[in-house]
Amino acid sequence: MLTKRLIACFDVIGGRVTKAVRFQDNIDVAPAEDLARSLYEDQIDEIVFYDITASAERRKIDLDTVRRVAEHVFVPFTVGGGIRDVDDMYEVLKAGAEKISVDSMAVRDPDIIRHGAEAFGRQCIVLSTQVQHVGIRDGIPSGYEVFIDGARTATGLDAIDWVRRGEELGAGEIVVNSIDRDGTGDGYELDITRAVADSVNVPVIASGGAGTVEHIADGLTAGGAQAAIISSMLYSPRLDRNPSVRELKGALIARGVPMRPWVD
């Protein structure tokens, strides 16, 4: 059985990790490279880095911070935000990333997925989707709509239709991030996570809302995800205590979730 993965997510502004609730009221946490080094030493399975204002500001990604983070981690490292074309992807990979995450630009220009997969391989391209429950209506048969620009802009795209198209174009993984649950600690939105997992044939990553070990276990079992993104649990200053990766992996293994164990 394939092991499941824990992925630490960094929302980065100006080289520093921030934490928000439902994409609002970001608070400062730490320099991205310092937090990356700490979580790598705690044996996180992967790290994903989003330059969260790059797309909305129509600028390139912060490559200097990508390089500094890459110097400290030797696990799969995914980077997204402000990536507009294959040349931008190449620059990010050259700076030390192993995977490219596309989100807003993929909606504006879906061919970026195909071009990236052709240039670097499907395994390198991650389609990140920000979804919100809007109810079933014309054009949104799943009841979940895709948003872009840091959840600021509605697209009119149905979440299931969009991830299926993304897979057809060449996405090798799909992140499902619930805007409604993001940063709340109330658990992943399992209905849409499961619906996406049942609709595509590539790994699905649950995102948005994990607050307990049970939430992570649910995302990796009932939600059908192959990996779980966690952020607030690991480093949010809003919490009285942040569990270690070692604790989380041990608790998940005890619940029967196949994980790569923490190694002394």
Secondary structure as GFF3:
##gff-version 3
##sequence-region A 1 264
A	DSSP	beta_strand	5	13	.	.	.	ID=ss1
A	DSSP	beta_strand	16	21	.	.	.	ID=ss2
A	DSSP	beta_strand	24	31	.	.	.	ID=ss3
A	DSSP	alpha_helix	32	41	.	.	.	ID=ss4
A	DSSP	beta_strand	46	51	.	.	.	ID=ss5
A	DSSP	alpha_helix	63	70	.	.	.	ID=ss6
A	DSSP	beta_strand	77	80	.	.	.	ID=ss7
A	DSSP	alpha_helix	86	94	.	.	.	ID=ss8
A	DSSP	beta_strand	99	102	.	.	.	ID=ss9
A	DSSP	alpha_helix	104	108	.	.	.	ID=ss10
A	DSSP	alpha_helix	111	120	.	.	.	ID=ss11
A	DSSP	three_ten_helix	122	124	.	.	.	ID=ss12
A	DSSP	beta_strand	125	133	.	.	.	ID=ss13
A	DSSP	beta_strand	144	148	.	.	.	ID=ss14
A	DSSP	beta_strand	153	158	.	.	.	ID=ss15
A	DSSP	alpha_helix	159	169	.	.	.	ID=ss16
A	DSSP	beta_strand	173	178	.	.	.	ID=ss17
A	DSSP	alpha_helix	190	199	.	.	.	ID=ss18
A	DSSP	beta_strand	204	207	.	.	.	ID=ss19
A	DSSP	alpha_helix	213	220	.	.	.	ID=ss20
A	DSSP	beta_strand	227	230	.	.	.	ID=ss21
A	DSSP	alpha_helix	232	235	.	.	.	ID=ss22
A	DSSP	alpha_helix	245	254	.	.	.	ID=ss23
###
